[in-house]
């Protein structure tokens, strides 16, 4: 399918098209991308989850669930978690619903279509929030993190993780750890810890008095 697109669009147009699809998957290509994501981000997701402690019965929000790999990893912890997810893409929603149909049916997973800049949740609603390979695409980073801060309980933890190369490629603002930490601190987060390996970076961000 990508060879067909290349022959019709040319290299530069294809790159821009795929970036747009990464931001908000749609149509046949979007369906293909979300299915690829369900396995591609599994290891990054597992690594990010290991950077924090997840108590039993935690209420969790994943922003940008994509193909559903983080939700799958969380379910496999077997900790009776109340998992919620929001994603801007209809294709992501359909893929994740198909993969997690049993968990949705029994009520342990609840998915929505929506925008991180305007979250449809109450204040102080979640114990833990995950944003895996997604903040690099947000149009208004400050507004999005303000919304996340609003829906987080006190105390609670936000996990932001991404491939380092993708941060360099996609982000012109807040692309360095220093800039991102300054932004998060200005919003009100009390502690930010950065961890990284040769290809990934994770920020463990705390909201507390």
Kinemage of the C-alpha trace (Angstrom):
@kinemage 1
@onewidth
@group {chain A} dominant
@subgroup {mainchain}
@vectorlist {calphas} color= white
{ca unk a 1} P 0.000 0.000 0.000
{ca unk a 2} L 2.876 2.411 0.726
{ca unk a 3} L 4.385 1.663 -2.714
{ca unk a 4} L 1.081 2.629 -4.306
{ca unk a 5} L 0.974 5.868 -2.315
{ca unk a 6} L 4.581 6.652 -3.218
{ca unk a 7} L 3.909 6.193 -6.938
{ca unk a 8} L 0.919 8.545 -6.759
{ca unk a 9} L 2.211 11.214 -4.374
{ca unk a 10} L 6.000 11.394 -4.543
{ca unk a 11} L 8.410 11.260 -1.604
{ca unk a 12} L 7.805 14.647 0.064
{ca unk a 13} L 4.030 14.465 -0.185
{ca unk a 14} L 4.100 10.887 1.112
{ca unk a 15} L 6.169 11.891 4.154
{ca unk a 16} L 3.765 14.708 4.997
{ca unk a 17} L 0.798 12.381 4.486
{ca unk a 18} L 2.261 9.767 6.853
{ca unk a 19} L 3.008 12.431 9.481
{ca unk a 20} L -0.637 13.505 9.267
{ca unk a 21} L -1.703 9.875 9.615
{ca unk a 22} L 0.522 9.486 12.686
{ca unk a 23} L -1.172 12.481 14.288
{ca unk a 24} L -4.685 11.262 13.505
{ca unk a 25} L -4.994 7.907 11.685
{ca unk a 26} L -7.917 7.696 9.264
{ca unk a 27} L -9.205 5.483 6.474
{ca unk a 28} L -7.504 2.355 5.185
{ca unk a 29} L -3.982 3.663 5.843
{ca unk a 30} L -4.975 4.727 9.344
{ca unk a 31} L -6.378 1.279 10.021
{ca unk a 32} L -3.120 -0.285 8.871
{ca unk a 33} L -1.046 2.094 11.011
{ca unk a 34} L -3.027 1.430 14.191
{ca unk a 35} L -2.663 -2.310 13.676
{ca unk a 36} L 1.104 -1.876 13.289
{ca unk a 37} L 1.202 0.289 16.436
{ca unk a 38} L -0.461 -2.435 18.506
{ca unk a 39} L 2.771 -4.437 18.324
{ca unk a 40} L 5.397 -1.787 17.463
{ca unk a 41} L 5.034 0.167 20.714
{ca unk a 42} L 4.703 -2.844 23.005
{ca unk a 43} L 8.292 -2.701 24.306
{ca unk a 44} L 8.295 1.077 24.791
{ca unk a 45} L 5.024 0.743 26.662
{ca unk a 46} L 6.345 -2.045 28.911
{ca unk a 47} L 9.467 -0.022 29.699
{ca unk a 48} L 7.396 3.050 30.572
{ca unk a 49} L 5.054 1.061 32.827
{ca unk a 50} L 8.037 -0.334 34.748
{ca unk a 51} L 9.139 3.193 35.686
{ca unk a 52} L 6.324 3.614 38.201
{ca unk a 53} L 4.410 1.676 40.855
{ca unk a 54} L 0.823 0.786 40.016
{ca unk a 55} L -1.281 -0.133 43.069
{ca unk a 56} L -4.209 -2.510 42.801
{ca unk a 57} L -7.535 -0.944 41.840
{ca unk a 58} L -5.927 2.184 40.381
{ca unk a 59} L -7.996 4.393 38.107
{ca unk a 60} L -5.913 4.969 34.972
{ca unk a 61} L -6.222 7.175 31.892
{ca unk a 62} L -4.270 6.572 28.698
{ca unk a 63} L -4.119 9.482 26.280
{ca unk a 64} L -3.590 8.434 22.689
{ca unk a 65} L -4.119 4.696 23.070
{ca unk a 66} L -3.426 4.077 19.358
{ca unk a 67} L -3.430 0.351 18.695
{ca unk a 68} L -4.066 -0.501 22.349
{ca unk a 69} L -0.658 -1.915 23.343
{ca unk a 70} L -0.388 -0.019 26.646
{ca unk a 71} L -3.887 -1.043 27.640
{ca unk a 72} L -2.945 -4.654 26.887
{ca unk a 73} L 0.182 -4.374 29.038
{ca unk a 74} L -1.797 -2.836 31.899
{ca unk a 75} L -4.452 -5.558 31.772
{ca unk a 76} L -1.741 -8.221 31.955
{ca unk a 77} L -0.645 -6.823 35.335
{ca unk a 78} L -3.854 -8.378 36.728
{ca unk a 79} L -4.335 -5.625 39.319
{ca unk a 80} L -8.070 -5.013 38.886
{ca unk a 81} L -7.390 -1.664 37.210
{ca unk a 82} L -10.088 0.731 36.034
{ca unk a 83} L -8.644 1.724 32.647
{ca unk a 84} L -9.923 4.623 30.562
{ca unk a 85} L -8.592 5.729 27.194
{ca unk a 86} L -9.073 8.685 24.877
{ca unk a 87} L -7.784 9.075 21.322
{ca unk a 88} L -8.480 11.603 18.602
{ca unk a 89} L -8.685 8.937 15.907
{ca unk a 90} L -11.761 6.920 14.969
{ca unk a 91} L -9.478 4.255 13.475
{ca unk a 92} L -7.560 3.918 16.756
{ca unk a 93} L -10.861 3.604 18.578
{ca unk a 94} L -12.059 0.817 16.289
{ca unk a 95} L -8.749 -1.064 16.467
{ca unk a 96} L -8.494 -0.833 20.260
{ca unk a 97} L -12.161 -1.811 20.693
{ca unk a 98} L -11.607 -4.921 18.598
{ca unk a 99} L -8.449 -5.926 20.463
{ca unk a 100} L -9.947 -5.327 23.909
{ca unk a 101} L -13.552 -6.364 23.313
{ca unk a 102} L -13.623 -8.731 26.311
{ca unk a 103} L -12.237 -6.120 28.726
{ca unk a 104} L -14.684 -3.527 27.393
{ca unk a 105} L -17.560 -5.957 27.832
{ca unk a 106} L -16.669 -6.674 31.461
{ca unk a 107} L -16.224 -2.965 32.191
{ca unk a 108} L -12.517 -2.882 33.023
{ca unk a 109} L -11.704 -0.807 29.928
{ca unk a 110} L -13.633 2.249 28.717
{ca unk a 111} L -12.608 4.003 25.487
{ca unk a 112} L -13.574 7.347 23.984
{ca unk a 113} L -12.818 9.468 20.936
{ca unk a 114} L -11.711 12.945 21.970
{ca unk a 115} L -8.984 15.565 22.230
{ca unk a 116} L -6.416 15.852 25.018
{ca unk a 117} L -6.855 19.635 24.970
{ca unk a 118} L -10.477 19.228 26.108
{ca unk a 119} L -10.763 16.075 28.222
{ca unk a 120} L -14.320 14.861 28.982
{ca unk a 121} L -13.508 13.849 32.571
{ca unk a 122} L -14.100 15.340 35.995
{ca unk a 123} L -11.472 17.133 38.069
{ca unk a 124} L -9.194 14.950 40.219
{ca unk a 125} L -10.391 11.804 38.451
{ca unk a 126} L -7.321 9.593 37.851
{ca unk a 127} L -4.512 8.078 39.924
{ca unk a 128} L -2.230 7.550 36.941
{ca unk a 129} L -2.066 8.949 33.392
{ca unk a 130} L -0.052 7.517 30.497
{ca unk a 131} L 0.980 9.418 27.358
{ca unk a 132} L 3.095 7.048 25.255
{ca unk a 133} L 4.501 8.356 21.948
{ca unk a 134} L 1.734 10.941 21.722
{ca unk a 135} L 2.694 14.343 23.222
{ca unk a 136} L 4.935 14.933 20.198
{ca unk a 137} L 1.784 15.368 18.086
{ca unk a 138} L -0.310 17.629 20.344
{ca unk a 139} L -1.158 20.974 18.757
{ca unk a 140} L -1.298 22.920 22.032
{ca unk a 141} L 1.092 21.317 24.505
{ca unk a 142} L 0.447 23.757 27.346
{ca unk a 143} L -3.337 23.475 27.157
{ca unk a 144} L -3.087 19.687 26.909
{ca unk a 145} L -0.911 19.340 30.011
{ca unk a 146} L -3.175 21.764 31.881
{ca unk a 147} L -6.115 19.498 31.085
{ca unk a 148} L -4.170 16.443 32.225
{ca unk a 149} L -3.253 18.207 35.462
{ca unk a 150} L -6.932 19.042 36.018
{ca unk a 151} L -8.152 15.443 35.747
{ca unk a 152} L -5.346 13.979 37.893
{ca unk a 153} L -6.066 13.253 41.542
{ca unk a 154} L -3.792 14.459 44.320
{ca unk a 155} L -1.347 12.761 44.629
{ca unk a 156} L -1.016 11.101 41.240
{ca unk a 157} L 1.513 10.359 38.497
{ca unk a 158} L 1.810 11.177 34.798
{ca unk a 159} L 4.053 9.009 32.598
{ca unk a 160} L 5.259 10.633 29.356
{ca unk a 161} L 7.352 8.410 27.094
{ca unk a 162} L 8.605 8.609 23.535
{ca unk a 163} L 11.300 7.618 21.112
{ca unk a 164} L 14.024 10.272 21.354
{ca unk a 165} L 14.410 10.551 17.589
{ca unk a 166} L 10.699 11.259 17.172
{ca unk a 167} L 10.919 14.148 19.666
{ca unk a 168} L 13.747 15.681 17.638
{ca unk a 169} L 11.825 15.196 14.403
{ca unk a 170} L 8.355 16.399 15.395
{ca unk a 171} L 8.814 19.000 18.139
{ca unk a 172} L 9.983 22.550 17.501
{ca unk a 173} L 8.724 23.844 20.878
{ca unk a 174} L 9.485 22.111 24.197
{ca unk a 175} L 11.714 19.630 22.384
{ca unk a 176} L 14.401 19.576 25.067
{ca unk a 177} L 14.042 18.053 28.524
{ca unk a 178} L 14.749 21.447 30.109
{ca unk a 179} L 11.973 23.178 28.149
{ca unk a 180} L 9.453 20.423 28.841
{ca unk a 181} L 10.272 20.351 32.550
{ca unk a 182} L 9.912 24.132 32.775
{ca unk a 183} L 6.474 23.900 31.160
{ca unk a 184} L 5.310 21.114 33.479
{ca unk a 185} L 6.573 22.970 36.546
{ca unk a 186} L 4.790 26.168 35.470
{ca unk a 187} L 1.515 24.231 35.242
{ca unk a 188} L 1.880 23.030 38.838
{ca unk a 189} L 3.475 19.600 38.760
{ca unk a 190} L 5.632 19.180 41.858
{ca unk a 191} L 8.283 16.693 40.715
{ca unk a 192} L 9.643 15.570 37.347
{ca unk a 193} L 12.100 12.717 36.944
{ca unk a 194} L 13.714 11.931 33.595
{ca unk a 195} L 14.939 8.453 32.667
{ca unk a 196} L 16.330 7.312 29.343
{ca unk a 197} L 18.149 4.613 27.463
{ca unk a 198} L 19.760 4.693 24.044
{ca unk a 199} L 16.466 5.137 22.148
{ca unk a 200} L 13.673 6.074 24.585
{ca unk a 201} L 13.012 8.761 27.168
{ca unk a 202} L 10.413 8.778 29.937
{ca unk a 203} L 9.311 11.544 32.298
{ca unk a 204} L 7.772 10.472 35.594
{ca unk a 205} L 5.727 13.513 36.604
{ca unk a 206} L 4.127 13.932 40.027
{ca unk a 207} L 1.139 16.004 41.074
{ca unk a 208} L 1.023 16.559 44.820
{ca unk a 209} L 0.726 19.326 47.425
